[in-house]
Amino acid sequence: LHPSPMRLYTLTRRHFAVVFVVFLMCFGLTVFVGVAGRCSSFSSKYSRPQELCDEIIIVHLGYLNYTQYKINVTLKDLEGISQNIQNVTFVVKTYNPTFSQVEIWFRFVFVVITFTVTCMFAHSLRKFPMRDWGIEQKWMSILLPLLLLYNDPFFPLSFLTNSWFPGMLDAIFQALFLCALLLFWLCVYHGFRVQGERKCLTFYLPKLVLVGLLWFSAVILGIWQLVNELQDPTYQYDIDIKHFQGMKVFFLLLVAMYVLYLGFLLLRAWSELKNMPYSDLRLKFLTALTFLVLIISMIILYLRFGSKALQDNFVAKILLLNYSLPAEFVSFYGLLNFYLYTLAFIYSPSKNTLYDSQLKDNPAFSMLNDSDDEVIYG
C-alpha cells in the first residue's frame, strides 16, 4: 500500500486533539472579536395593541446619492381589518460604519492569510509528482484559491461604486466556493473507495450536474433580489412570490438529493474502509472535522434565521450577507476559513514525508510497507 504524502499519517491522538482544540480556539476568537457593533437594513414594522405584526420593508436604499429623501407612505384598505390599527411604528435602520470597517478588515485579513496558506500548501507539494497526491490534496489545490475568492478581495468596490456589479460578484464567489465544497465532499467520500483512474463520465459528471444545479439556483436567487432591490427601492420579494416559491422548491429538492447521495457515499465508505490501513484514518478525520463544522453552521443559521430558515428569500439572504451583527458575519466566515486552513495543515506533507516516500518507492526497502507504523494507522 502506497499512502499519499500527508502529515495526517504522522500525527498521534494527542496531536489530533490539539488540532481540534486550536481550530475551536481560533473560531471562538473570531466570534469574540466580532461581538461588538451592529448592522441592519432600512425597514419598518406595524404594531397593534399588545400585538406586534411581522415587519415589512417599505423602502431600501443601497446607496445614498442625495443628502435628503422625502418618503410618502399611504395605508390603504384598512377598513376590513377586524382589529383597529392605533399606531404605526417606522424604524430606520442603517449600516453602522464600525461594522463596515470590521467587515472590510476581516475580509482583508482572511484574504492575506488564505493567500499565504495557499502558497505554503503549493510549496510543500512541489517535490511530489501529482500522481502521488491524494484526492484530498488535489481538491485542496482547488478549494484554497476559491476560498480566496470567497473572501472577496474586490469587496471594497461595493463602497466606492453605486453599482450592482460588486454585489453580484460577491454572490457568485460565495456560491462558487460553497458548491465547490459540496462537490469536494462528494468526490472525496466516493474517491476513498475508487482507487486508480476516476473516469469523468461515471465519477465526476453526476456530481457536477447535481452541484451545478445547486450553484445555478443559488446564484439566480441571490442576484435576482440584489438587482431588483438596487433598481427599485420599493421592491419586495413578495411581488415575485411565485417565482421564489418555484425556485425554493427546486432548490430544496436538490438539497434533499444531495444529502441522500452524500449519506449513501458516507455509509458505503464507512462500511468498506473501516479496517483498511490509511484510508480509515483519512475517513475518520475528515468526517469528524466536517461534522463539527456542519453542527456549528446549523447553530449559526438557526440563531440568525430561526423558524424563518425556509422562507422564500432564505438563500438570497445568505448570499447577500444580511447579517444583523458583526459576530454573525465573522463567525460564519471564520468557521469556513479555519476549516480550510486545518485541512491544508493536515493534508500537507510533513518534513519526513519525502524521505519516507523515496524509501517506499525503492524495491530494496519494500519490507517497510509492512512496518509497525502502518499497522498503527490501520
DRENDO-1510 file (C-alpha; in Angstrom, 1 decimal, always signed):
<recs>
REC; n; res; u; v; w
REC; 1; LEU; +0.0; +0.0; +0.0 .
REC; 2; HIS; +1.4; +3.4; -1.0 .
REC; 3; PRO; -0.1; +6.2; +1.0 .
REC; 4; SER; -0.3; +9.8; -0.2 .
REC; 5; PRO; +2.3; +12.2; +1.3 .
REC; 6; MET; +0.3; +13.7; +4.2 .
REC; 7; ARG; +1.0; +15.0; +7.7 .
REC; 8; LEU; -2.1; +13.1; +8.7 .
REC; 9; TYR; -0.2; +9.8; +9.0 .
REC; 10; THR; +2.4; +11.2; +11.3 .
REC; 11; LEU; +0.0; +12.6; +14.0 .
REC; 12; THR; -0.9; +10.8; +17.2 .
REC; 13; ARG; -4.2; +11.0; +19.0 .
REC; 14; ARG; -2.8; +13.8; +21.2 .
REC; 15; HIS; -1.8; +15.7; +18.1 .
REC; 16; PHE; -5.3; +15.3; +16.7 .
REC; 17; ALA; -6.8; +16.6; +19.9 .
REC; 18; VAL; -4.6; +19.6; +19.8 .
REC; 19; VAL; -5.6; +20.3; +16.2 .
REC; 20; PHE; -9.3; +20.3; +17.1 .
REC; 21; VAL; -8.7; +22.5; +20.2 .
REC; 22; VAL; -6.7; +25.0; +18.2 .
REC; 23; PHE; -9.5; +25.1; +15.5 .
REC; 24; LEU; -12.1; +25.8; +18.1 .
REC; 25; MET; -10.0; +28.4; +19.8 .
REC; 26; CYS; -9.4; +30.3; +16.5 .
REC; 27; PHE; -13.1; +30.1; +15.7 .
REC; 28; GLY; -14.0; +31.3; +19.2 .
REC; 29; LEU; -11.5; +34.2; +18.9 .
REC; 30; THR; -13.1; +35.5; +15.7 .
REC; 31; VAL; -16.6; +35.3; +17.3 .
REC; 32; PHE; -15.3; +37.2; +20.4 .
REC; 33; VAL; -13.8; +40.0; +18.2 .
REC; 34; GLY; -17.0; +40.4; +16.2 .
REC; 35; VAL; -19.3; +40.6; +19.2 .
REC; 36; ALA; -19.3; +44.4; +19.3 .
REC; 37; GLY; -21.2; +46.5; +16.8 .
REC; 38; ARG; -24.5; +46.4; +15.0 .
REC; 39; CYS; -25.7; +46.4; +11.4 .
REC; 40; SER; -29.1; +46.1; +9.8 .
REC; 41; SER; -31.2; +47.3; +6.9 .
REC; 42; PHE; -33.7; +50.2; +6.4 .
REC; 43; SER; -37.1; +48.8; +7.4 .
REC; 44; SER; -40.3; +49.4; +9.2 .
REC; 45; LYS; -42.9; +47.5; +11.3 .
REC; 46; TYR; -46.5; +47.8; +12.2 .
REC; 47; SER; -47.8; +47.5; +15.7 .
REC; 48; ARG; -51.2; +46.8; +17.3 .
REC; 49; PRO; -52.3; +47.0; +21.0 .
REC; 50; GLN; -50.5; +44.1; +22.7 .
REC; 51; GLU; -49.6; +42.6; +19.4 .
REC; 52; LEU; -46.6; +43.1; +17.1 .
REC; 53; CYS; -47.1; +42.4; +13.3 .
REC; 54; ASP; -44.4; +41.0; +11.2 .
REC; 55; GLU; -42.1; +43.7; +10.0 .
REC; 56; ILE; -42.1; +44.6; +6.3 .
REC; 57; ILE; -39.7; +46.6; +4.2 .
REC; 58; ILE; -41.2; +49.9; +3.0 .
REC; 59; VAL; -38.1; +51.1; +1.1 .
REC; 60; HIS; -34.5; +50.2; +0.9 .
REC; 61; LEU; -31.7; +52.3; -0.4 .
REC; 62; GLY; -28.5; +50.6; -1.4 .
REC; 63; TYR; -26.7; +53.8; -2.0 .
REC; 64; LEU; -27.3; +57.4; -0.8 .
REC; 65; ASN; -27.0; +59.6; -3.9 .
REC; 66; TYR; -28.7; +62.6; -2.2 .
REC; 67; THR; -28.4; +64.4; +1.1 .
REC; 68; GLN; -32.2; +64.3; +1.7 .
REC; 69; TYR; -35.0; +61.9; +0.9 .
REC; 70; LYS; -38.7; +62.5; +1.2 .
REC; 71; ILE; -40.9; +59.4; +1.5 .
REC; 72; ASN; -44.7; +59.4; +1.5 .
REC; 73; VAL; -46.4; +56.3; +2.9 .
REC; 74; THR; -50.1; +55.7; +2.4 .
REC; 75; LEU; -52.1; +53.0; +4.1 .
REC; 76; LYS; -55.0; +51.6; +2.1 .
REC; 77; ASP; -57.8; +49.0; +2.5 .
REC; 78; LEU; -57.7; +49.1; +6.3 .
REC; 79; GLU; -61.4; +49.2; +6.7 .
REC; 80; GLY; -61.8; +45.4; +6.5 .
REC; 81; ILE; -59.4; +44.7; +9.3 .
REC; 82; SER; -61.1; +43.3; +12.4 .
REC; 83; GLN; -58.7; +45.0; +14.9 .
REC; 84; ASN; -58.1; +48.7; +14.5 .
REC; 85; ILE; -54.6; +49.8; +14.0 .
REC; 86; GLN; -53.9; +52.6; +16.5 .
REC; 87; ASN; -50.4; +53.5; +15.6 .
REC; 88; VAL; -47.7; +52.6; +13.1 .
REC; 89; THR; -44.1; +52.5; +14.1 .
REC; 90; PHE; -41.4; +53.2; +11.5 .
REC; 91; VAL; -37.9; +52.0; +12.3 .
REC; 92; VAL; -35.0; +53.4; +10.3 .
REC; 93; LYS; -32.0; +51.1; +10.3 .
REC; 94; THR; -28.7; +51.9; +8.7 .
REC; 95; TYR; -25.3; +50.2; +8.4 .
REC; 96; ASN; -23.0; +51.1; +11.3 .
REC; 97; PRO; -19.7; +52.4; +9.9 .
REC; 98; THR; -18.0; +50.4; +12.6 .
REC; 99; PHE; -19.5; +47.2; +11.2 .
REC; 100; SER; -18.4; +48.1; +7.7 .
REC; 101; GLN; -14.8; +48.7; +8.9 .
REC; 102; VAL; -14.9; +45.3; +10.8 .
REC; 103; GLU; -16.2; +43.6; +7.6 .
REC; 104; ILE; -13.5; +45.1; +5.4 .
REC; 105; TRP; -10.7; +44.4; +7.8 .
REC; 106; PHE; -11.8; +40.8; +8.5 .
REC; 107; ARG; -12.1; +40.1; +4.7 .
REC; 108; PHE; -8.7; +41.7; +4.2 .
REC; 109; VAL; -7.1; +39.6; +6.9 .
REC; 110; PHE; -8.7; +36.4; +5.6 .
REC; 111; VAL; -7.5; +37.2; +2.1 .
REC; 112; VAL; -3.9; +37.7; +3.2 .
REC; 113; ILE; -4.0; +34.5; +5.4 .
REC; 114; THR; -5.6; +32.5; +2.6 .
REC; 115; PHE; -3.1; +33.6; +0.1 .
REC; 116; THR; -0.2; +32.7; +2.4 .
REC; 117; VAL; -1.7; +29.3; +3.2 .
REC; 118; THR; -2.3; +28.6; -0.5 .
REC; 119; CYS; +1.3; +29.5; -1.3 .
REC; 120; MET; +2.7; +27.4; +1.6 .
REC; 121; PHE; +0.5; +24.4; +0.6 .
REC; 122; ALA; +1.6; +24.5; -3.0 .
REC; 123; HIS; +5.2; +24.9; -1.9 .
REC; 124; SER; +5.0; +21.9; +0.3 .
REC; 125; LEU; +3.8; +19.7; -2.6 .
REC; 126; ARG; +6.2; +20.9; -5.2 .
REC; 127; LYS; +8.6; +18.0; -4.7 .
REC; 128; PHE; +6.0; +15.3; -5.2 .
REC; 129; PRO; +4.6; +14.3; -8.6 .
REC; 130; MET; +0.9; +14.9; -9.0 .
REC; 131; ARG; +0.3; +11.1; -9.4 .
REC; 132; ASP; +1.4; +10.7; -5.7 .
REC; 133; TRP; -1.1; +13.3; -4.5 .
REC; 134; GLY; -4.2; +12.1; -2.6 .
REC; 135; ILE; -7.6; +13.2; -3.8 .
REC; 136; GLU; -7.8; +15.5; -0.7 .
REC; 137; GLN; -4.6; +17.2; -1.7 .
REC; 138; LYS; -5.8; +17.7; -5.3 .
REC; 139; TRP; -9.0; +19.2; -4.1 .
REC; 140; MET; -7.3; +21.5; -1.6 .
REC; 141; SER; -5.3; +22.9; -4.5 .
REC; 142; ILE; -8.7; +23.9; -6.0 .
REC; 143; LEU; -10.5; +24.9; -2.8 .
REC; 144; LEU; -7.8; +27.3; -1.4 .
REC; 145; PRO; -7.9; +29.6; -4.5 .
REC; 146; LEU; -11.7; +29.5; -4.4 .
REC; 147; LEU; -11.6; +30.4; -0.7 .
REC; 148; LEU; -9.5; +33.5; -1.7 .
REC; 149; LEU; -12.4; +34.5; -4.0 .
REC; 150; TYR; -14.9; +33.6; -1.2 .
REC; 151; ASN; -13.3; +36.2; +1.0 .
REC; 152; ASP; -13.7; +38.6; -2.0 .
REC; 153; PRO; -10.6; +40.9; -2.4 .
REC; 154; PHE; -12.9; +43.2; -4.5 .
REC; 155; PHE; -15.4; +43.7; -1.7 .
REC; 156; PRO; -14.3; +47.4; -1.0 .
REC; 157; LEU; -15.6; +48.3; -4.5 .
REC; 158; SER; -19.2; +48.0; -3.1 .
REC; 159; PHE; -18.5; +51.1; -1.0 .
REC; 160; LEU; -16.8; +53.0; -3.8 .
REC; 161; THR; -19.3; +52.5; -6.6 .
REC; 162; ASN; -23.1; +52.6; -6.7 .
REC; 163; SER; -23.4; +49.6; -8.9 .
REC; 164; TRP; -24.9; +46.1; -8.5 .
REC; 165; PHE; -21.8; +44.5; -10.1 .
REC; 166; PRO; -19.7; +44.2; -6.8 .
REC; 167; GLY; -22.6; +42.6; -5.0 .
REC; 168; MET; -23.3; +40.2; -7.9 .
REC; 169; LEU; -19.6; +39.3; -8.0 .
REC; 170; ASP; -19.6; +38.6; -4.2 .
REC; 171; ALA; -22.8; +36.4; -4.5 .
REC; 172; ILE; -21.2; +34.4; -7.4 .
REC; 173; PHE; -17.9; +33.9; -5.4 .
REC; 174; GLN; -19.8; +32.7; -2.3 .
REC; 175; ALA; -22.0; +30.3; -4.3 .
REC; 176; LEU; -19.0; +29.1; -6.2 .
REC; 177; PHE; -16.9; +28.3; -3.1 .
REC; 178; LEU; -19.8; +26.7; -1.2 .
REC; 179; CYS; -20.8; +24.5; -4.1 .
REC; 180; ALA; -17.2; +23.5; -4.7 .
REC; 181; LEU; -17.0; +22.5; -1.0 .
REC; 182; LEU; -20.1; +20.4; -1.5 .
REC; 183; LEU; -18.6; +18.8; -4.6 .
REC; 184; PHE; -15.4; +18.2; -2.6 .
REC; 185; TRP; -17.3; +16.1; +0.0 .
REC; 186; LEU; -19.0; +14.0; -2.7 .
REC; 187; CYS; -15.8; +13.3; -4.6 .
REC; 188; VAL; -13.7; +12.6; -1.6 .
REC; 189; TYR; -16.1; +10.2; +0.1 .
REC; 190; HIS; -16.6; +8.4; -3.2 .
REC; 191; GLY; -12.9; +8.6; -4.1 .
REC; 192; PHE; -11.9; +6.8; -0.9 .
REC; 193; ARG; -13.4; +3.6; -2.4 .
REC; 194; VAL; -12.4; +4.2; -6.0 .
REC; 195; GLN; -8.7; +3.8; -6.4 .
REC; 196; GLY; -6.8; +4.4; -9.6 .
REC; 197; GLU; -8.3; +6.3; -12.5 .
REC; 198; ARG; -11.6; +8.1; -11.9 .
REC; 199; LYS; -13.4; +8.5; -15.2 .
REC; 200; CYS; -15.1; +11.8; -15.9 .
REC; 201; LEU; -18.4; +10.4; -17.2 .
REC; 202; THR; -19.1; +7.9; -14.4 .
REC; 203; PHE; -17.3; +9.6; -11.4 .
REC; 204; TYR; -17.4; +13.4; -11.9 .
REC; 205; LEU; -20.3; +14.1; -14.2 .
REC; 206; PRO; -23.2; +13.1; -12.0 .
REC; 207; LYS; -21.8; +15.1; -9.1 .
REC; 208; LEU; -21.1; +18.1; -11.3 .
REC; 209; VAL; -24.7; +18.1; -12.6 .
REC; 210; LEU; -26.2; +18.0; -9.1 .
REC; 211; VAL; -23.9; +20.6; -7.5 .
REC; 212; GLY; -24.0; +22.7; -10.7 .
REC; 213; LEU; -27.8; +23.0; -10.5 .
REC; 214; LEU; -27.4; +23.9; -6.8 .
REC; 215; TRP; -25.0; +26.7; -7.8 .
REC; 216; PHE; -27.2; +27.9; -10.6 .
REC; 217; SER; -30.3; +28.1; -8.4 .
REC; 218; ALA; -28.5; +29.8; -5.6 .
REC; 219; VAL; -26.9; +32.4; -7.9 .
REC; 220; ILE; -30.3; +33.2; -9.5 .
REC; 221; LEU; -32.0; +33.7; -6.2 .
REC; 222; GLY; -29.2; +35.9; -4.9 .
REC; 223; ILE; -28.7; +38.1; -8.0 .
REC; 224; TRP; -32.5; +38.3; -8.7 .
REC; 225; GLN; -33.2; +40.0; -5.4 .
REC; 226; LEU; -29.9; +42.1; -5.5 .
REC; 227; VAL; -30.6; +43.6; -8.9 .
REC; 228; ASN; -34.2; +44.3; -8.3 .
REC; 229; GLU; -33.6; +46.0; -4.9 .
REC; 230; LEU; -31.0; +48.3; -6.4 .
REC; 231; GLN; -33.1; +49.2; -9.3 .
REC; 232; ASP; -36.4; +49.6; -7.4 .
REC; 233; PRO; -36.2; +50.9; -3.7 .
REC; 234; THR; -39.7; +49.7; -3.1 .
REC; 235; TYR; -39.2; +46.2; -4.5 .
REC; 236; GLN; -40.2; +43.3; -2.3 .
REC; 237; TYR; -39.7; +39.6; -2.9 .
REC; 238; ASP; -43.4; +39.1; -2.1 .
REC; 239; ILE; -44.2; +40.5; -5.5 .
REC; 240; ASP; -42.3; +37.6; -7.1 .
REC; 241; ILE; -43.5; +35.1; -4.6 .
REC; 242; LYS; -44.5; +32.6; -7.4 .
REC; 243; HIS; -41.0; +32.7; -8.9 .
REC; 244; PHE; -39.4; +32.4; -5.5 .
REC; 245; GLN; -41.7; +29.6; -4.5 .
REC; 246; GLY; -40.8; +27.6; -7.6 .
REC; 247; MET; -37.1; +28.2; -7.1 .
REC; 248; LYS; -37.3; +27.4; -3.4 .
REC; 249; VAL; -39.0; +24.0; -4.1 .
REC; 250; PHE; -36.4; +23.3; -6.8 .
REC; 251; PHE; -33.5; +24.3; -4.5 .
REC; 252; LEU; -34.8; +22.2; -1.5 .
REC; 253; LEU; -35.3; +19.2; -3.8 .
REC; 254; LEU; -31.7; +19.5; -4.9 .
REC; 255; VAL; -30.5; +19.8; -1.3 .
REC; 256; ALA; -32.5; +16.7; -0.3 .
REC; 257; MET; -31.0; +14.7; -3.3 .
REC; 258; TYR; -27.5; +15.9; -2.2 .
REC; 259; VAL; -28.0; +14.9; +1.4 .
REC; 260; LEU; -29.2; +11.4; +0.4 .
REC; 261; TYR; -26.4; +10.9; -2.0 .
REC; 262; LEU; -23.7; +12.1; +0.4 .
REC; 263; GLY; -25.2; +9.9; +3.2 .
REC; 264; PHE; -25.1; +6.9; +0.8 .
REC; 265; LEU; -21.4; +7.6; -0.1 .
REC; 266; LEU; -20.5; +8.1; +3.6 .
REC; 267; LEU; -22.2; +4.8; +4.7 .
REC; 268; ARG; -20.6; +2.9; +1.9 .
REC; 269; ALA; -17.1; +4.3; +2.6 .
REC; 270; TRP; -17.5; +3.7; +6.3 .
REC; 271; SER; -18.6; +0.0; +5.8 .
REC; 272; GLU; -15.8; -0.8; +3.3 .
REC; 273; LEU; -12.9; +1.2; +4.7 .
REC; 274; LYS; -13.2; +1.0; +8.5 .
REC; 275; ASN; -10.5; -1.7; +8.7 .
REC; 276; MET; -8.2; -0.6; +5.8 .
REC; 277; PRO; -4.8; +1.0; +6.6 .
REC; 278; TYR; -4.5; +4.7; +5.9 .
REC; 279; SER; -8.0; +5.0; +4.3 .
REC; 280; ASP; -9.9; +4.6; +7.6 .
REC; 281; LEU; -7.7; +7.4; +9.2 .
REC; 282; ARG; -8.5; +9.7; +6.3 .
REC; 283; LEU; -12.2; +8.9; +6.5 .
REC; 284; LYS; -12.4; +9.3; +10.3 .
REC; 285; PHE; -10.6; +12.7; +10.4 .
REC; 286; LEU; -12.5; +14.3; +7.6 .
REC; 287; THR; -15.8; +13.1; +8.9 .
REC; 288; ALA; -15.1; +14.3; +12.4 .
REC; 289; LEU; -14.0; +17.8; +11.4 .
REC; 290; THR; -16.7; +18.2; +8.8 .
REC; 291; PHE; -19.4; +17.0; +11.2 .
REC; 292; LEU; -18.2; +19.6; +13.8 .
REC; 293; VAL; -18.3; +22.4; +11.2 .
REC; 294; LEU; -21.8; +21.4; +10.0 .
REC; 295; ILE; -23.1; +21.4; +13.5 .
REC; 296; ILE; -21.7; +24.9; +14.2 .
REC; 297; SER; -23.0; +26.1; +10.8 .
REC; 298; MET; -26.5; +24.9; +11.6 .
REC; 299; ILE; -26.4; +26.6; +15.0 .
REC; 300; ILE; -25.3; +29.9; +13.4 .
REC; 301; LEU; -28.1; +29.7; +10.7 .
REC; 302; TYR; -30.7; +28.8; +13.3 .
REC; 303; LEU; -29.7; +31.7; +15.6 .
REC; 304; ARG; -29.7; +34.1; +12.6 .
REC; 305; PHE; -33.0; +33.0; +10.9 .
REC; 306; GLY; -34.8; +30.8; +13.4 .
REC; 307; SER; -38.1; +29.4; +12.2 .
REC; 308; LYS; -37.8; +31.6; +9.0 .
REC; 309; ALA; -35.0; +29.4; +7.7 .
REC; 310; LEU; -37.2; +28.1; +4.9 .
REC; 311; GLN; -38.8; +31.3; +3.8 .
REC; 312; ASP; -38.8; +32.3; +0.1 .
REC; 313; ASN; -35.7; +34.5; +0.1 .
REC; 314; PHE; -33.7; +32.5; +2.6 .
REC; 315; VAL; -30.9; +31.6; +0.0 .
REC; 316; ALA; -30.8; +35.2; -1.2 .
REC; 317; LYS; -30.4; +36.5; +2.4 .
REC; 318; ILE; -27.4; +34.2; +2.9 .
REC; 319; LEU; -25.7; +35.2; -0.4 .
REC; 320; LEU; -26.4; +38.9; +0.1 .
REC; 321; LEU; -24.9; +39.0; +3.6 .
REC; 322; ASN; -28.0; +40.3; +5.5 .
REC; 323; TYR; -26.3; +39.9; +8.9 .
REC; 324; SER; -27.7; +41.8; +11.9 .
REC; 325; LEU; -24.5; +41.6; +14.0 .
REC; 326; PRO; -20.8; +41.5; +13.1 .
REC; 327; ALA; -20.5; +38.4; +15.2 .
REC; 328; GLU; -22.8; +36.6; +12.7 .
REC; 329; PHE; -20.6; +37.6; +9.8 .
REC; 330; VAL; -17.2; +36.8; +11.3 .
REC; 331; SER; -18.4; +33.5; +12.8 .
REC; 332; PHE; -19.6; +32.1; +9.5 .
REC; 333; TYR; -16.6; +33.4; +7.5 .
REC; 334; GLY; -14.1; +32.4; +10.3 .
REC; 335; LEU; -15.6; +28.9; +10.5 .
REC; 336; LEU; -15.1; +28.2; +6.8 .
REC; 337; ASN; -11.7; +29.8; +6.6 .
REC; 338; PHE; -10.3; +27.9; +9.6 .
REC; 339; TYR; -11.9; +24.7; +8.4 .
REC; 340; LEU; -9.9; +25.0; +5.1 .
REC; 341; TYR; -6.7; +26.1; +7.0 .
REC; 342; THR; -7.0; +23.0; +9.2 .
REC; 343; LEU; -7.4; +20.7; +6.2 .
REC; 344; ALA; -4.5; +22.3; +4.5 .
REC; 345; PHE; -2.3; +21.7; +7.5 .
REC; 346; ILE; -3.3; +18.1; +7.9 .
REC; 347; TYR; -3.1; +17.3; +4.2 .
REC; 348; SER; +0.2; +19.0; +3.6 .
REC; 349; PRO; +3.3; +16.7; +3.7 .
REC; 350; SER; +5.4; +16.6; +6.8 .
REC; 351; LYS; +9.2; +17.2; +6.8 .
REC; 352; ASN; +10.0; +13.4; +6.8 .
REC; 353; THR; +7.4; +12.5; +4.1 .
REC; 354; LEU; +9.7; +13.0; +1.1 .
REC; 355; TYR; +12.3; +10.7; +2.7 .
REC; 356; ASP; +9.7; +8.1; +3.6 .
REC; 357; SER; +8.2; +8.3; +0.1 .
REC; 358; GLN; +11.6; +7.6; -1.5 .
REC; 359; LEU; +12.1; +4.6; +0.7 .
REC; 360; LYS; +8.7; +3.1; -0.2 .
REC; 361; ASP; +9.3; +3.6; -3.9 .
REC; 362; ASN; +12.6; +1.7; -3.6 .
REC; 363; PRO; +12.1; -2.0; -4.0 .
REC; 364; ALA; +15.1; -2.6; -1.8 .
REC; 365; PHE; +13.0; -1.2; +1.1 .
REC; 366; SER; +9.7; -2.9; +0.2 .
REC; 367; MET; +9.6; -4.6; +3.6 .
REC; 368; LEU; +8.9; -1.2; +5.1 .
REC; 369; ASN; +5.4; -1.3; +3.6 .
REC; 370; ASP; +4.5; -3.8; +6.3 .
REC; 371; SER; +6.2; -1.9; +9.2 .
REC; 372; ASP; +4.6; -1.2; +12.5 .
REC; 373; ASP; +3.9; +2.4; +11.6 .
REC; 374; GLU; +1.3; +1.2; +9.0 .
REC; 375; VAL; -0.3; -1.2; +11.5 .
REC; 376; ILE; -0.8; +1.8; +13.9 .
REC; 377; TYR; -2.8; +3.7; +11.3 .
REC; 378; GLY; -4.6; +0.6; +10.0 .
</recs>
